[in-house]
Amino acid sequence: MLILQKGFNYSQDGPGNRLVYHLQGCNFACKWCSNADSIPKQNSKAKEYSVDELFNEIMRSRMMFFDGGGVTFTGGECTLQSNELIILLKKLKENSINTCIETNGSSEKLPEISQYVDFLIIDLKHYDGEIHIKWTGSPNEITKKNIAYFLNSGREIHIRIPVINGINDNPQGFAEFFSRFDCSNADFEFLAYHEFGKDKWKGKYQIENGFVSPEKIREFTEVFRNYGFKTVTS
Ligand code: SF4
């Protein structure tokens, strides 16, 4: 598996202390991506590991998985390496390791992958198809189909919305989209736009005035709570 970077973090990508792997390659090209290095399929900074190498590394690290922690696969888009990811996740589940993935939700294989995932994080950048293409370079149909599938199946999911001024800062639109479903097993998190990864675009960064105020995040929270949805912060 091609891994761009790895390291521990606490409760940002799933519960507890987690070993987080950033897989190389993404099928989206979000103009605000904070990890633009991870978008190309190949990257000289990324390193290839076999499933067994990763499995052994994770098992050696298990003492560190305190407070309900475990391992998280993110990206890039981790589901692009779904064949190996499924094998690895299966092995980890057989060994009682808590697993998490963070995904843009665009893989047809997500329902299959999710069988081996304890904590499933799906990002929705925009509910509108055309606006989604404009800012991410990709359609959102499969993401929306997968979200509908999980909401209808009643499995617990965690939905993250990156909130960017002038692009997707309409909480009512998002809430109306989700109101078509029973969201009792979902929670929602709103991530305020930041520019931590701007330098990685090497002068090609196109977002201007993307910052949102704390009031905007509170507005998202309030609108979603008024719809009866559960909201969280990490
Ligand atoms: S889906 Fe995530 S990793 Fe992929 S381009 Fe968008 S922000 Fe970057």
Residues whose N, C-alpha, C, O or C-beta is under 5 A from the ligand:
A	BS01	SF4	C26 F28 A29 C30 C33 G75 G76 E77 N104
